[in-house]
């Protein structure tokens, strides 16, 4: 049953990564904690590996179809390398339930951005931002990636559209490159975490074919409606996690 569950999680993660430019850890972490009963620290580290591999594959496919801006992805991603590693090391000193509460709050913020749809409006022009601006945003996203085990796609895409000025289609593709960079740096901070490598393999067996297949569908799916629907789903997960962990901490 655990194998089937891991493969299904991987399939859905691949779809989210390709269609929305993120979302892998949003599903992986709560799924492993509540369905597969994995320790939160292990779940966060596992999410980084799965999301990083999928982001690298998805980013390569997006680059081949001209949906990335490498000149933006590299400084944005490299700015977050150090902060992602530092965040990963800091996460070891934070209790698991506190990490999940913080993760839940982040999900609520992500859901609001997604549902408002401000970052999903089509944009046909690119605007140049100062390099320091890109570095500062990238460093902040890297820190969140390291501490909470998220690839940062739902933070990166809106940031690239609203703050950096990329068109939506390019922001999704470019975000995958940044996620791959940030996830790699964060994984280095979790090298001492006891991981279930077979579980990771099963998740990837579902995720990799999924992201390759769905990359062909991405240009033909209305992303605004997809994001809003997923925002409702994310909100439900976040509220459940928040209530469950706060209640457990109060009663414990």
N, C-alpha and C positions, 0 to 999 in steps of 0.2 A: 504493500500500500504506500509506503514511504517513497518507493521508487517512482510509482505512478504519479504521486503528488508532486515530486520534484520535477518530473518531466513536464507536467501541466504548468507548474509555476514558470519553468523556463520558456515554454511556448508563449505564455502571456507576456512575460518580460520582453521577449524579442519583439513582439507586436508593439508594445509601448515604446520601446527604444526607437524603433524605426518610424513609427507614425507621429510621435510626439516629441522626439528628441530627448527623452528622459522617461522617468517613471519606473525604472527597474527596481530600485531599492524601496520605492513606495510600496511595492507588492511583496518583494522578497523578504524584507525584515519581518513584518507582521505575520506573513505566511509561515515562516520558519519558527517563529516564537510561539504562535498560537496553534498551528496545525501540526507542525513536526516537533514541537517542544524542544527547540534548540535554545541554548543560553544566548541572551541578547548580545553579549560581546562577540560570540562566535557568529551569530547571525549578521551582525554589522560587518564583520571582516569578510564573511562569505559573500555578502552582497557586493562588496567592493570588487572582488575577483570576477564574479559573474558579470556585473555591469561593465567593468573595465574591458573584458574580452569582447563583449557584445558591442560596446561603443567603438572599439578599434575596427571591428568588422563593418559596422554600420557607417562609420566615418569614412572608411576606405571606399565603400560603395557610393556614398554621397559625393566624395571627391571625384570619382570616375565619371559621375553624371553632371559635374559642374555645380554642385549645390553646397560648396564650402568656400570659405575665405581663409586660406592658410595663414595669410599675413595677420589676421586677427586671432586665429586659433592659437598660434604659437605663443605670442606674448601673454595672452589671456591665460593659457594653460600653465606656462612656465612661471608666471607670477604666483600661482597657487601651489607650486611644488613644495616649497618650504613650509607654508602654512598648513598644507594638507598633511604633511608628515608630522608636524608639531601637534596638530589636532588629533591625529591617530594615537600619538603617544599619550596625550592628555586623557583620551577616552578610557584608558586602562584604570584611571584613578576615580572614575565616576561610576557610582552604583548602577546596576543594570536597569532598575526601575526608573531612576532619574533620567537615564539616556532615553528610555522609551517615552517618558513624559515630554522631554525636549523634542523628540522625534515627532510626537503627536502634534505639538504646537507648530512645528515646521510644516506638517501636513496641512494644517488649517490655513496657514499663510499661503501655501502653494495652491490650495483649492480655491481660495479667494481670487488670486491672480488669474487662475485658469478660468473661473466662472465669469469674471468680469469681461474677459475676452479682449482686454485692451492690447495685449501683446499678440493677439491673433489677427489683428487687422492687416490686410494686405498693404504692403509698402513697396513701391516700385523704385525707390531711390535709396542710395547708400550715402550716409553722412560720415565724414571723417571726424573722429574724436581724438583728443590728445593721447599720446602713448601712455602717459602717467595715469590717465583716466582708466584706460583698459587694464593696466597693471593693478590699480587699486581695487577695481571690481573683481578681477581674477583672484587676487589674494584673499578677499573676503569669502568668495565661493569656495576656494580651496580649504579654508579653515572649517567651514561647515561640512564639507565633504569628509575631512579627516575625523572630526568628532562624531558625526552622526552616521557615517557609513553610506551616505547618499552620493550618487554620481554628480548631482547638482544640476541635472538637465532642466528641471522646472524652475531653477533659479537662473541658469545660464541663458536659456532662450529668451525670457522676458528682458533680462539685462542687455542682451545683444540687440534686441529690437528697440527697446525704449531708451537705453543709455548709450549704447555704441552706435546704433542707427542702421543695423543690417536689415535687409528685407527678410520676411518671415521664413521663406523657403531656405535661404542661405543660413539663417540663424539656427534652424533645426540641424542641418548638416554640419555646420561648424561646431555646434555644441557637442556633438559626438566626439570630435577630435579632442576637445578640451576635457570631456569626461574621461577619456582614455588616459590622458596625461595625469589628471588629478587622482584618478583611482589607482594608478600605478604608484604614485608617491605615497598615497595613504596606505596601500598594501605593505609598503616597506616598514611602516610603523606598526604593523600587526604580525610581523614575522614570528613573534613568540606566542601567537594565539594557536591553540590546539584546534585545527580545522578537520572537518570530515571531508576528505578529498573525493571519496566516492560520491557523496551527496553533490559536491560541486560538479563532478563529471556528469551526473544524471541531469542536473539543471541545465548545463551547457548543451547536452544532447537535445534538449527541447528548445533551447533559446537560439542556438546558432542557425539551424534551418529556418526557424521562424523569422528571424531578422532578415535573412537573405530573401525569403519569399515576400515578406511584407514591404521590403524596400521598393518592390515593383508596384505595389498598390498605393504607396504614400502620395504620389502626385495626384491621384484620382479620388481621394477621400476628403470631404469638407472638414477641415481641422477645427473650426470654431465649434461646431456642434459636438464633435468628438471630445474636445477638451472640456466642454461644459458638462457633458454626461459623466465623464471620468471625474470631474471635480466633485460631483455629488457623491460618487462612490468613495473617493478619498476622504471626504468629510465624515462619512459614516464610519470608516475605519478609524480615523483620527479620534472621533468622539468616544468610540468604544475603548480604544487604547488608553485615552486620557482618563476616563472614568474608572476603568479597571485598575490602572496603576496608582492613581491617587487614592482610591478606596482601599487598595491593598496596603498602601503605605500608612494610611490613617488607622486602619484596623489592625495592622501588623505591629 
